[in-house]
């Protein structure tokens, strides 16, 4: 990847990721064809992200896990309880918007949270540590939350455990192999090139993540756009609240808490609920899946501004 081309990709990374999602919606056959490759795309993306995380930063989070545990508790318990407390007085008990909002809030952190952290200037090491137990809890926590909301959500714990093992073991293994073969110092010097490939892989991953979403949009475009607005609003509000709750910690930690408060593993939730076109609930979650790839381009200016302000204050 040439310097000029790589720089162009990095500058427009958020827009390219959103364009990948749009392509997956516009060409449903392509999204379906690439779906079997999604796990391997995710593994490659996570491995590249780990190359951009300094071992000292990762070990620092593990040696002092207090903040990671607080963020994990917040995204697992605090956010869904807050969403239910805020929306249940406003919406009927059988409202698909209420059920979707609570389920989205109870869904684990997206496994590639570290990738979004790198792109937005948050703490990739912190979110790497948070994402693993967050997803490990999902087979028990997500169906329990769904049952509380009167919704059926099927999560195969063995399939989930296998996927998690492949993603975590494979990405850490590939990153360790790259460090051994190339050297940490050389990889540090290749940081911009690695970031370029991260953008390209996330953009490619967005295409199969839209499998089923295009058909749902085509079937009910007006309803889908309304639900997309709801999902974007929920994501944005949760990020703002998460940032505010952790405002007392270092700025990167607060930005990370905000990011992971709204950025959830919608692929897992969609798989648990079934065909997104079969119900209003599934359609809202499909819209939330799209919002995952649209939101970064909307919030990136705020993240950059808050990150610069923290640097100036320091």
C-alpha positions, 0 to 999 in steps of 0.5 A: 500500500503506497504512502499516498493511498494509505494516507487517503484510506486512513483519512477517510476510514470512517466513511469507508467503513460506512460505505462497506455497510452500504455496499452490503445492503445494496448487494445482498448476494455479496453480503450473503456470499461473504458471510462464511468469511466473517469470522476470519475477517474478524480474526485478521482485524483483531490480530492487526489491532493487537499489533497496535497495542503495546504489551506494556499497556495490555499488561498494565490493564491486567495488573491494575484491572480495577477500571476494566472491571468497572467498565465490564460491570457497567456495560453488562449490568449498569447500561441495561438496567439504566435503559430499562429504568429510563424507557419502561415508564415511557413505552408499553411493556410489549413495545418492540422498541423497549425490548430492542433497547434493553436487549441491545444494552445487554448484548456484549461488547463488540469483539473488535472494540479495540479496532474502533478504539484505535480509529477513534483515539480511545484505549485499545488495551482496556477494551481488549480486556473488557471485550473477552469476558463481556462476550464470555458471559453472553450465552447466559446473560443474553437469553436471561435478559431476553426472557425477562423482556418476554422475548426468545433468544437462542444462543448456542453456548458451545458455538459461542465458546468456539467462536470466542476461542478462535477469535481470541486464540487466533488473533493473539497467536497471529500477533505473537507470530508477527512480532516474533518474525518481524520484531516489535520495533519494526512493527511500531514503524509500520503503524500507519500501514497496519492502520490502513489494513485495519480500515480495509478489513473493517470495511470488508467485514461490514459487508457480510455483517449486513446479510439480511439487513438489505432484505429487511430494508427493502421490505419495509423502508419507511419503518427501517429508517425510523428504527435506524434513527432510534438505534442511532439515537440510542447508541449516541445517548449511551456513548454520552452517558458512558463517557459522563459516568467515567469522567473522573478517570483518565480521558482515554478511559472515559472515551473507551467507556463511552465507546463500549457503552453503545458499540455492541455485538449486534451480529450475535444478537441478530443470530440469536433472534433469527430473521430480522424481517420477521418482526419489528424487534428483529428490524430494530436490531438490524437497524442497530447493526447498521448503526454500528458502522455508521456511528463512527463517522458521526462521533469521530469529530467529538472523540478527536476534540475530547482527546485533544482537550485532554492532551492540552489539559495534561 
